[in-house]
Amino acid sequence: MDEVGRIFGDVGLGQFHLGLVQPVERGDYLTVEDDLHGRVLCQLDDLRRKSDLDLEGADALGKGTGTEETIHQNLLGLARIIGYRDDQGIVKIPTIPFRPGAKVFRAEENLIADVLGLKHRGNTGAYVGLLRNHSLRIELDINQLVQRHVSVLAKTGGGKSYLLGVLIEELLRHKVTCVIIDPHGEYGSLRIPAEANGVHARFHVESQGFGKQIQEYSPDAVLNPAAKPLTFSLRSTDPRDLLIFMGLNNVKMFLAPLKTLVEAVATTNPDYTVHDLVLAAQRGEGPAIEALHERLEYVEQTKLLAPQGTSLSDLVQKGVATLINLRGVAPDIQELVVARIASTLFENRKKGKIPPLFLVIEEAHNFAPQQGTATCSRILKNIASEGRKFGLGLCAVTQRAARIDKSVLSQCNTQLILQVTNPLDLKAIAQSIEGLTPGMTDMIQSLPVGVALVTGGGYHTPLFCEVRPRATKHGGESVKIVDN
């Protein structure tokens, strides 16, 4: 083994200081020989250089009157203890601190893989990349993704859409049913194979398209011609759900008069339309009826409700990813669509009428905001807290962790975090993730493009992952203003 330093100073049960004799990077894996348990895996959490150079000495160097050879300096590190596996395969931390002066070595890959649990998971593994600076595969447990929810967090341009594309590719390979809320219409590229290059070879990824497993719907099929029209059946929409479309949250005030209105229209015309409800409300009196008339006119303009809507059996198909393309759709209509789809999926999954599935919400801070309300906020919070019981997994994707509802973010036990620099977003991430050290929080701010911090997903400690290249074409690339 390659010795990199020695332990010094006070030694705790969870971390220790070491003086380094070889350069190592923050985040590198180390090991210490323990008298009772053998080799124990550790990770370098912080790194600094200590010297006796004062201001006068620095000034002398600047003037050329001093030499760097006279500077006494030390490279110091702070390492956290990850642990060892006992005879029963459980990861434990030593109960007695390491000895000061003990040698610290660079960890070998077999020890890293054993303690971290990096192994081929077969039919349950989603391959998302390699452990940073190593050739060890990181495979997320698909069952945990669906059962315990996922969040993908990054600043704008940080690569969250690319990483989400990698994750969806893996779900499609394993025939996991998905419904993806796609506000920008960028995931249709999952149909198209990527152009293979040397990076694909390094990660052992082959180009592949998933055209047979992708279907696309949109409430505006004219603007998005590759998509099928998305509508909802008026007859199968009960008055309570109709209030959601109308954006009326005061159920006590509006539910009874709306029921009366619908029953009166349905009695004379079983194939009634939204326009029939508008005309009936126009003939009524009172503040509640006036408000219903105004909102029904709005619903009629959206053209979301039709006598024959998109059937649930068409929208949700086993092993298929259904894209809900909302590109160019007004924000308030987007909220209505998400609210209706999320409610339908939740209710029918509870009854076992549709297969277990994964609901992906891009730009989740717009649909479940921390401040203010959105039409779909309540149902998304319900799915976050209860969906796992019924096999309805949620994936919240956002570039503003501080702006998404904390009750949603806290329910995501698997987090895929790319570079984040906003202090409020960093604080929100630190508060929602267990086991995140201050050193890791600092590293999140300087992560290079293509590297993600992975927590959960079947792993007991956070991992830094080099995201593998996509097998499909990336559809979220920024538009060039000026060509090279």
Number of C-alpha atoms within 10 A of each C-alpha: 9 12 16 18 24 20 23 16 12 12 16 14 13 15 19 21 22 25 21 19 13 11 11 17 13 18 20 17 24 27 28 22 16 16 10 9 14 12 18 22 26 26 21 22 22 19 20 10 11 10 10 11 14 10 9 10 17 15 13 13 13 11 9 9 9 15 12 10 7 10 14 10 12 14 17 21 22 18 25 21 23 22 21 25 20 12 7 6 11 10 17 15 17 17 10 12 15 21 17 15 13 15 17 21 20 20 21 15 13 11 18 21 15 15 22 22 18 20 13 15 14 10 10 15 20 27 22 25 26 21 22 19 13 13 13 18 21 30 23 26 20 22 16 18 25 23 21 24 30 27 25 25 27 24 19 13 15 21 24 25 23 22 26 21 24 23 17 21 24 20 23 19 13 16 14 21 21 28 24 19 24 21 20 16 20 17 26 21 19 26 17 17 18 19 13 16 12 8 11 17 11 11 17 11 17 16 16 18 17 20 15 9 19 19 22 24 21 24 25 21 17 11 14 19 12 14 20 18 17 22 21 21 15 19 18 13 14 12 22 16 16 20 20 17 26 19 19 17 13 9 13 8 12 18 20 13 16 23 14 12 19 19 14 13 18 16 10 9 11 10 13 17 18 21 14 17 21 20 14 16 24 15 10 14 9 7 10 16 19 15 14 24 21 14 18 24 18 16 21 18 12 17 14 21 23 17 14 13 16 16 12 15 10 9 19 19 19 15 19 22 30 23 24 27 29 24 18 14 17 10 14 14 17 22 22 22 24 21 22 20 20 19 19 14 24 22 13 14 18 16 10 12 12 18 19 22 25 24 24 23 23 22 18 27 22 21 26 28 19 19 11 8 13 19 24 25 22 15 19 26 18 15 23 24 18 16 22 19 12 19 20 24 26 29 26 26 25 23 25 22 29 21 18 24 22 18 16 24 28 17 20 24 20 24 26 24 25 30 26 25 16 15 11 14 20 19 13 18 23 16 13 18 18 13 12 15 14 11 17 19 17 15 19 20 16 12 18 13 13 18 24 30 23 22 23 22 25 19 18 14 15 20 20 25 24 23 24 23 27 25 23 23 22 21 17 17 12 7 6 7 6 5 4 4
